[in-house]
Structure formats: structure tokens, C-alpha cells
Amino acid sequence: MKHLAIAAGILAATSAVAADKPQLTVYTYDSFVSDWGPGPKVEEAFEAECDCDLNLVGVEDGAALLSRLRLEGKNTDADIVLGLDTNLITAAKETGLFAPHSVTADYTLPVDWTDTVFVPYDWGYFAFVHNADLPAPANFRALADSDTKIIIQDPRSSTPGLGLLLWVKAAYGEDAPAIWADLADNIVTVTKGWSEAYGLFLEGEADMVLSYTTSPAYHVIAEEDASKAAAAFDEGHYMQVEVAAKLANSEQSELADQFLTFMVSDKFQQIIPTTNWMYPAVTPSSGLPEGFDTLVTPQKSLLFDQETAASVRDQALSEWLGALSQ
Amino acid sequence: MAGRAQPVTPWPGIGAASLVAALILGTLATVALRAETGGGFNPADWAALRFTLVQATLSALFSAALAVPVARALARRRFPGRRALIALLGAPFILPIIVAILGLLQVFGRAGWISDLLGTVGLPPIQIYGLHGVVLAHVFFNLPLATRLILQGWQEIPAERFRLAAQLGCGGMAMFRLIELPMLRRILPGVLAVVFAICLTSFAVALTLGGGPRATTIELAIYQAFTYDFNLGRAALLSAVQLALTTFAALAALKFSRGDGFGAGLNRAIRRWDGGTPVLDTLWILAATAFLLLPLASVVISGVLGVFEMPILVFQAALTSILVAVASTAILLLLALPMATAIATGRTGIVELSGILGLAASPLVIGTGLFVLIRPLANPTDLALPVTALVNAVMALPFALRILVPAARDTVDRHGRLALSLNMNNHTFFTRILLPRLRPQIGFAAGLTAALSMGDLGVIALFADARIATLPLQIYRLMGAYQMQAAAGGALLLLILSMGAFWILDRGGRWHAEA
């Protein structure tokens, strides 16, 4: 028990540092706060201009982040929540916990952004990543007709998994169940999260894995490895737009506004591409890093609006379960 | 038995058991009370329940059935490196799940070593994904544990029994029927119940190896209820179902595992004269070693490449993990020793039950419940490590009890009456007789807990912030940041630390004793 006391003591001591400055607490997903994510650089850049202490709290992923917030309700310690996506916005607004923002920016998103509560900070396209020497199928039908093996994530436990569900639904509507039935023999397995799926793909368990069009950029920029590519599908690619918002009950309302404005500024946006491996919501004046120009750019962007995403989600899930549980 | 005078009091054990039960049921109740909507069972839940039961039952049967010949072979043979092998065989059990999955599929997957080998002679790759894949993975995780528990049963048979049987001219079969079978009848139900309970809460392994949503388990449904639907009522209900199933399995195991021990011996080194079939024994040992160590070899090989890419943070996380493991082990011993004593004096019911509940409790439910309970009192993030250590200890408790109880029971039976007639007080009996005689079991249980606690992600992900990370969490973070190679290095480090902790504690317990 002594060790527990020591551990608790050490932790309490570290969290008491810098208590005199105003503290802004941002809840986000775990990979954002990790040392390889944007977190540390964002913290440094914001603290340099706010004379405050930025406290980043990481929760597993976007969906778990919203659950944490619902669990804490109005008593939450969070001033900002950063890391939900468009599929979660409707559910997030229903909690009534969020306040409108006053941010304006020249977004470089492929879609118009008019939401009054949530501010986008990055975005990307879901895509199947494969080894560059593989002749990749050009759409879901061609994939289903081929022998190409894929690994996907479960929509019930993973954000990309849910993205794929909505992608097929947005592209094929009522034909989605038939597409899933045809895809069933291409799917090697379904994993809990992105890491398992990508790890198995790198081990060679499948020809393609569900990820993002920006994934090859990681391999090119961080590993100087051009062997990975994303397959361009001609029915279009579903988008993920990641957003943040201010909590209505925040005691640091002004600081929170300052953070949201900072979030769409160059200082924040130029950190995003090579740490979060997504496109910045506002392309910084320095442009995109070298390597991003080699990525495939989908001809068509697919994205359900917030309400539709929330309403088709459950039906799309039951279609998916039905087709793959045969 | 409970009515008889006992040399040692069961009350501290009953107290510890109540604490454990309060933690598990209290967190469940907390989650249920926070629910805004009630939770009913939908058709998908029934399908999940069915699949969960089928895979857990099969996994338990296969693990136990395969563990018997392996344990028997290990019990009968002496060869150089035997102890090291036994320790190493325990490794699959302590790996973080994601690492174990990658290692397993590196060997058995479509592009795995075996498929490659088949490919060179023109055969198609093995089809690993499906119910058989789930069972294979669960056997991989649980065979070592089952083998160790059964092997311990063999080691607790006094050497004099084998000596007498050999003098009477018993061959292999007669030896099995007269000595070994009664021992197995006593040990196996508990082993089956433990493996069944572990597999009941499987999620990522079942889904990945099962090849798709057919392999949906209750634990996945709980996760979905928490994050996808935010339906706490459903999460609590599903978790209660898991607990009920485990309770049922545990009660069945207790009912069937009654039987007398072998009485006292002089603690001589065991010698076997029923040499019988060294070929068969050797084959069993080789097969089990290949099955368990090949995936580990793949973890080691990928890890060696990644070791030089590990950032310093991985080593900091390793230190944190060691701290958590030490705390967990201490908590575990404080709970398990009194509980094992209470069970040994005949207080089986509630103490045994709350001991096994830790296996069936969904970490997500315990974590969320603790989070809700702690939040009004303190910042949960500040308590991330103590909470992780506590939950890890409770999760390891069922294993520790399986290990400690048989020996504790024998000790109380053998020495209880003499101690009572000498008017020995509780404390003296506990410290002078029970503890010294349980030393090997304590070492094994402590080693297992330290290793498990080191490798388990546990509830840290629910509580941690950027400043705190255990090694398993840091491995997940590396993977999430595309750094698969550095993550593999971290996994190797974790493997070494876990095995090291296990080795030290297990050896400590067996110091001056024949294993």
C-alpha cells in the first residue's frame, strides 16, 4: 500500500504545478495527446501566447470522448472538447452542453461549413491503403468482384469502421446491403480498432486495409517509404471532418474562445498534417508539407449532413450486421 | 467442516472477499444507477450471448483437455531447462492483447509462417478466421495457465504415494487411475471454470480471429452500449449477465471439485518410476512448446528490429508499469492470503465466489463505475495508477486463489488439529505454519499477478492523461501513431519485464524447494 501512497503523492504533486495561471482543459482523443500526436506542439504554441496552462486530457477515441462527456454532464471539467466528427455532432448537440462559437475562417474543406457550434480543425478521406505494386480496384463493385482481400474495422467500436459504413451507404443507398453481401468474401476479418487492422495489413494478412488517403503520407514523410498507396474509388470517398467546441458551462469562456480562434490559425494548422496525418481545415500560408502532393485526390467527396448521418447510422449498421453475419 | 474448530480465523478473509464483492457489484450498481434509459435484450444480444457461450465452452474444454497430457508429461520428465520452459510457457497469458493477436497471426495467419510453408509445397494458406480461430487463440492464451494449475496438482501429490505405487508394481495406467485421476477430478473443474470465465469477457481476440460480426461477444456489446449508443442501462444489464454466467460456472466447478486430498507427506523430492512412454511425453512437450513459443518468437523477432527506435518515453512508461505491478502484487497478497485461508477453513461459498467474480467483471464497467464514484471526491486522473493497480489485483485474484487454495486446504487439514491441541493462536498458525508451507504457491501467484498487471491495459485508458502512461498504453499509442516497429520494440521490452517479474517471484517462492 505504501507504493500506492507514493504514486498518488507524486501524481498529486505534478498536477499542482502552475496552478496560479488560468487553466484551460481540453478533452480530446488519446492519439492527439500522445507524444507523436499534435498535443505537445499545440500545448507549447498555445501556452506561448495565452499566458495560461493548457491541460490536454486524452480519452480513447471520438466516440468514447462523447460518452465521457455525457457521463460527466454539466459538471464536466472540460472547457473545450476537441476530436468529435460530423457523425457525432447531432448526438453531441442533443446533450445541450455546448455553446455557439464566434470563429470565422477561410476553410479549405471540400464542403461548406456553416455550423454555429462546432469548429472544424482537420479532415480527411477514408480510403483503402494497399502496397503500391497492387493493381487496386476502382470502386466497391470492382473490389467485390475481385479476389482482393481487405481488413476493415468494426463500426460499433471504431471511427473508420463507422466511416466505411456511411461511405457505402452514401454511395449506394438502398443497394448498400447487396454491396456488403458481395464484399463479404473479400473481408479477411473485422477488427476492434484501426491499430489492429493496420498492424495486420503491414504483416501481409490482407491486400488492402481501411484507413485514410493521407496514410501513405506518413510512410513517405516519416519513413521515406513510397511503397504504400491509397486506392481512388470512382464513386467518391467519404469524408471525416474533425471538430471542436466550447462547453456552455466553461469557467474560462474567453480563453476557450481564444483557443478556438487559435485552432484555425496557421500556428495550429501547420502542426496537423505531420502529427495527426490529416488535412488541415485551413491550409496554412506555408502550404502542405512535401509528400502530401503525392496523395490521391478523390474526384467526389461524400458526406452525410449531421442529421442524416445520425438517422441512417442505425439502419446502416443493421444492414451491415445482416450481410456479414450470414 | 465449517462447524469444526479451526486453527485460524476466517474473518479477515471474509472481510477481504466482501471488499472485492463490493468493488465489483458496487461499480456495476453505480453504472446502472447513472442510466437514463433502461436496457432490454435485443435479438443481436441473444446472438452475442449464444456465440459467447459456445466459444467460451469450447475454449475451456480444449484448453483443459490439452493441458492434461502436457502437464503430465512435464510432471513425469526431468530435463535440463525444464523450469525455464515452464516459466516461458506462461508468456502468452501476459502479453497485451493487440501484441498477442499480431504474434499469433504472424504464425497462423493467411500470410503467416505456416501458410508460407504450405505455399512452398503448393498448398493454400490456412483458413484461421472463424470459430476455430477464436478457440485456437483462446487455447494459446489459456493452455499455459491450465497447464500450470494442473501441473501444480501433480506436484502436490506426496512423493510417498508414487513410491508406494511403484513398490506395488503399478504401471503407467494403474498409476493414472489410482493417483492421478482423483487429483484431476479435484483440479479440473476449477481450471475449466477459470478458463471459461476468462473467455467470457473476450472481445478483440474473438472479433479479430472470428473474422467478423458473427463473432460478436457480450463484451463487444457492452463496449458498443458505452460508446456507440451511450446506453448505460444496457451496459449494466449485459455486464450482470456476464457475472451471472461466471457465478453459475463457478458454483458448478465448486460442486464438482469436492474430494479429499492425498494427505500428508514428508515433502521429499518426487521421483517417478512409471517411465512408460518417454516418446509420447516428449512429443506433447515439443508440440506445446512449438504452439506457444512460435508466436512469441515472432513477437521477439519484430521487437528486436524495433528496439532501437523506441523513444525514451517507452522506458519511462516501463518504470510506471513496474510500479503498478509492485502495487498490484502487494494488494493481491493482502486480499488473496486471508481469502485462501478462509476457504481452507471451510468458508467456501461467498469467499470463493467473490474471488472468481473479478474474471467476469467487464473492465469497462469497473472502470466507468470507479470513475463515477471517484469524480465527486477527487480528480480521477490523479488516481489513475492506484486505480489501475487495484483493478489489476482484483482481476488476478481468481488465478491467485486457484493457486493458493488447494495447498492452504491441505495445510489446514494436516496441521490444524495438532495446532489446536497445542493451543497455538491464529497469528502463530498463520505466520509459522501456513505461510511457510504456502511459499511456492505465494511465489507463483505473486509472479503471475506482477506479470499480468504489467501487461494488462486494464482501466488506465479510462483515467490517463498525456502525462501518465503504462507500457501497454504507450504501445497502443505508438501503434496509433503508425509507429508499429517501435511498438513492437515496446512489446518485447514488456515481455522481458513481465517474464522477469514472474521468474524472480516464482523462483523466490521455490527457493530451496523442488519444483
Chai-1 contact restraints between the chains, C-beta under 6 A:
chainA,res_idxA,chainB,res_idxB,connection_type,confidence,min_distance_angstrom,max_distance_angstrom,comment,restraint_id
A,H3,B,V326,contact,1.0,0.0,6.0,A-B,restraint_1
A,H3,B,A327,contact,1.0,0.0,6.0,A-B,restraint_2
A,L4,B,A327,contact,1.0,0.0,6.0,A-B,restraint_3
A,L4,B,P386,contact,1.0,0.0,6.0,A-B,restraint_4
A,A7,B,L323,contact,1.0,0.0,6.0,A-B,restraint_5
A,A7,B,L385,contact,1.0,0.0,6.0,A-B,restraint_6
A,A7,B,P386,contact,1.0,0.0,6.0,A-B,restraint_7
A,A8,B,P386,contact,1.0,0.0,6.0,A-B,restraint_8
A,L11,B,D382,contact,1.0,0.0,6.0,A-B,restraint_9
A,A12,B,D382,contact,1.0,0.0,6.0,A-B,restraint_10
A,S15,B,D382,contact,1.0,0.0,6.0,A-B,restraint_11
A,S31,B,G480,contact,1.0,0.0,6.0,A-B,restraint_12
A,V33,B,A466,contact,1.0,0.0,6.0,A-B,restraint_13
A,S34,B,R477,contact,1.0,0.0,6.0,A-B,restraint_14
A,S34,B,A481,contact,1.0,0.0,6.0,A-B,restraint_15
A,D35,B,L313,contact,1.0,0.0,6.0,A-B,restraint_16
A,W36,B,A481,contact,1.0,0.0,6.0,A-B,restraint_17
A,G39,B,A466,contact,1.0,0.0,6.0,A-B,restraint_18
A,L56,B,A466,contact,1.0,0.0,6.0,A-B,restraint_19
A,V57,B,D465,contact,1.0,0.0,6.0,A-B,restraint_20
A,G58,B,D465,contact,1.0,0.0,6.0,A-B,restraint_21
A,G58,B,A466,contact,1.0,0.0,6.0,A-B,restraint_22
A,E60,B,A461,contact,1.0,0.0,6.0,A-B,restraint_23
A,A63,B,T227,contact,1.0,0.0,6.0,A-B,restraint_24
A,A64,B,T227,contact,1.0,0.0,6.0,A-B,restraint_25
A,S67,B,F226,contact,1.0,0.0,6.0,A-B,restraint_26
A,S67,B,T227,contact,1.0,0.0,6.0,A-B,restraint_27
A,S67,B,F230,contact,1.0,0.0,6.0,A-B,restraint_28
A,R70,B,F230,contact,1.0,0.0,6.0,A-B,restraint_29
A,R156,B,Q224,contact,1.0,0.0,6.0,A-B,restraint_30
A,R156,B,Y228,contact,1.0,0.0,6.0,A-B,restraint_31
A,S157,B,Y223,contact,1.0,0.0,6.0,A-B,restraint_32
A,T189,B,Y129,contact,1.0,0.0,6.0,A-B,restraint_33
A,T189,B,T208,contact,1.0,0.0,6.0,A-B,restraint_34
A,T189,B,G211,contact,1.0,0.0,6.0,A-B,restraint_35
A,V190,B,G212,contact,1.0,0.0,6.0,A-B,restraint_36
A,T191,B,T208,contact,1.0,0.0,6.0,A-B,restraint_37
A,K192,B,A204,contact,1.0,0.0,6.0,A-B,restraint_38
A,K192,B,L207,contact,1.0,0.0,6.0,A-B,restraint_39
A,S195,B,M479,contact,1.0,0.0,6.0,A-B,restraint_40
A,S195,B,G480,contact,1.0,0.0,6.0,A-B,restraint_41
A,E196,B,I98,contact,1.0,0.0,6.0,A-B,restraint_42
A,G199,B,L102,contact,1.0,0.0,6.0,A-B,restraint_43
A,G199,B,M484,contact,1.0,0.0,6.0,A-B,restraint_44
A,L202,B,M484,contact,1.0,0.0,6.0,A-B,restraint_45
A,E203,B,Q106,contact,1.0,0.0,6.0,A-B,restraint_46
A,G204,B,A111,contact,1.0,0.0,6.0,A-B,restraint_47
A,E205,B,L105,contact,1.0,0.0,6.0,A-B,restraint_48
A,E205,B,G109,contact,1.0,0.0,6.0,A-B,restraint_49
A,E205,B,R110,contact,1.0,0.0,6.0,A-B,restraint_50
A,E205,B,A111,contact,1.0,0.0,6.0,A-B,restraint_51
A,Y218,B,Y482,contact,1.0,0.0,6.0,A-B,restraint_52
A,L321,B,P213,contact,1.0,0.0,6.0,A-B,restraint_53
A,L324,B,G212,contact,1.0,0.0,6.0,A-B,restraint_54
A,L324,B,P213,contact,1.0,0.0,6.0,A-B,restraint_55
A,S325,B,P213,contact,1.0,0.0,6.0,A-B,restraint_56
A,S325,B,R214,contact,1.0,0.0,6.0,A-B,restraint_57
